[in-house]
Amino acid sequence: MANGSFSRDTKQAMISQFLGFGLDAYDMAMVVVMAPILGKLFISPGGTAAWQYTKVLLFYSITMAARPVGSAFFGHYADKIGRKNLLIFTIAGVGVMSVLAGFLPTYAQVGAWSWLIFSALRFMMGCFFGGEYAVGHTFAIEFAPQSKRGQVSGFVQSGFPLGYVFAALVVAAISGIVGDANMLRYGWRIAFVTGAVPVLLALWIRSSLHESPEFERAKAHGEVSKAPFLSLFVPPQLWAFLQVLVFMTGLFLTDYSVYGYLPSILTLNGRGFGTTQYSLIYGFALFMSFLGYNFYGWLSDRTGRKILTQYYCVFLVIFAIPVYYILYHAALARNIKMAIAGCVMAAMLKLAWGMLPAYLCERFPTKTRATGVGFGYSSGALIGAWFSVYVLWAHKIPVVAGIEKQDLWLSPAVILTIGSIMTFVSLWFSPETRHLELGEVGEVEQVVEPAVA
């Protein structure tokens, strides 16, 4: 779409994916925000507090590591048969997994099997969410006007922090109503089941959507790929995929270092804020991130995606450790004002995600876009999703361990800094993409189609 207006189809596509990505965050936040509770429910009581927390975060990592499977599968077929119908299927799968999570057996009921069962469910959820990103983000950006792709990108991405906000508020509300003791008994089950509510709204909206105009154009011109997934590994698309892989790995390391460890830092295993307080503080920070995503996407339409994000990576390297230092000492002192200030600063460490859907769609041609966007995005999780292991590695560095002692606050900042450097370097191998029409992406490079049986 070359003009700057938002059609009815564009608005519906934006809202649809805003809800879908928000639900993604809502589900993931349930694991992170309730990590102290889930650790008592699904993990053996033996071992250190840091190890127990890390094992809970592996639920998060398993979900993320499963996304490349789902994005490869659903993205492949979205590039072959279209986007719309697969959008309905992926969100329905998410709804089923959300409900099942509320009925899982605990360690007290089935022992170590509880962790394995929960892990299997998280893997399936990751597959569906991988499909959600591959198909849904591609769908929304293909409806966007060229001059406002960053703005649309920021809006649909902002569903993620807002999903975290709602999850934090829901956990805080349930905890406030039933109390900490009953959160362990049944409150956590209610929290998981609430994830089915936005699924129904998303299904209703998606049932009235039309097929993507870019896919329809490619289909009319006979440009639908016979093997979209395999095409990613044939030059020149291979080079674009590898650049995106490093880019996304860096972003995931920075992202998880914020999302994954803010609850731990704010609560300090009972020495910091209580469940209700930290959920509300966390929720406020994520609301600020919601605003920031929209601003960053809008700004990328004016400055360019590449140069803006490289400057942003420099900002991350400078401010990562000071932000975590403030958060840690706010929790020790139980100083709410300082914690809110620190969380707002932490939200500023994530803003580059606001331009991400537009940038990824501009890196792959229509015939392999859903596959490239989904698998390129999700493949970053193959390395980045194991952030909890990397943080433990950083924690064992003598200098780091001497400063943070038993509390993990400096080590996440170290991993965030490493991720920022990776993202910065990857962008040296990327062109500026904001001026491209989506139908022009890849036209100057003749992509070799792999043979299929």
C-alpha positions, 0 to 999 in steps of 0.5 A: 500500500503506497498511500499513507491512509489506514483502510478498514482491512489495515485497522483490522489486521493491526488489531488482530495481531495486537491481540495475538501478540498481546496474548503471547506476552500474557502467557509468557508473563504468567510464567515469569511473574509467577516464577516464585510460585511455580518454583514451589509447585513444579520444582523439587525443594532441593537445591539453591534458590538461584537454581530453582528460579533458573529451572522455572525460567527454563519453562520460558526457554523451552517455549521460546526454543519451540518457536522456530519449529512452529514458525517454520511449519506455519510460515512455510504454509502461509507462503504457499496457501495464504495467511488468513486461515492459518491465523485462525488455527494458530490462535485457537491452538494457543487458547487450548494450551492456555486452558490446559495449563490451568489443570496441570498436576504439581510436584506434590501430586506426581513428583518430577513428572510435573516439570516434564508435563509442564515442559511438554505443554510449553513446547506446544505453546511455543510452536503455536506462538511461533506460527502466530509471529510468522503469519500474524506480523507478516499479515499486518505489515503487508496491509500497512502503507509504505510510509507508516510500516514502522508505525504499524509495527510499533502498534502490533509490537506494543501488544506484547508489553501491554500483554505483560501489563495485563498479566501482572495486573491479573496476578496482582488482583488474584493474589490480592483477592485469594491471598498468597497461600491460596495462590499456591493452592489454586490461584495460579490455575485461575491465572492461566485459564484467564488466557483463553478470554482474549483468544475468543475476541481474536478469533471473532476479529480474524474470522472477518479478515481478507487475505493479504494483498501482497500474497494475492498479488504474488499468487496472481503473478505466479510468484508463490514459492514451491519450497519457501522454507528451503529457499531461506538456505539458498543464496542470496536469501541465505545471507539475509537470513544469517544477518537476521539470525545474529540480529535476533539473537542479540535482541533476545539476549537483551530482552530476556535479561530484562523480562526474565530477571526483573521479578527476581530482582524486585522480590529478592527471594522474599527480601524485596517487594511482595507479590502484589507490590512487584506485580504492580511495579512491573506492570507500570514499567511495561506500560511505559514500554508499550508507549515506547514501542509505538514511539520507536516504530513511528521514529523509525519511519523518519530516521530509518530502522538501521541507524536508529537501532545502532545508536540505540545499541550504544545507549544500551551498553552505557546504561545497562549496569546502572539500571540494574544497580538502581533496581537492586538497591530499590528492592533492598530498601523496598523503596517504591519510588526508586523501583518505579524509576528503575523499571521505567529505565528498564523499559527503555532497554527494550524499545528497538522491538517497536520497529521489528515487524516492519524491518523483518518484513522488509528483509524478505520477499513476499514469496518467502516472507512469512517463513523468513519473518517467522523463522528468522525471528524465532531462530534467534531464540535457539541461542537467546532463549537459554539466557538463564544458563548464560546468566548463571555463567556470568554469575560465576565470573569472579569479578561479577560474583564478588559484586553481586554475591548471591543475588543475580542483578549484575550478571543479567546486565552483562548478558544484556550488554553482550546482546546489544553488541551482537545486534549492533554488529549485525546491522553493519551487514544490513541495508536500510529498508524503510523506503522499499515497497514490499513487492520490490524486496528481493527483485534485484536478486534472483532467488534460486528455487530449491528442487522439490519432489 
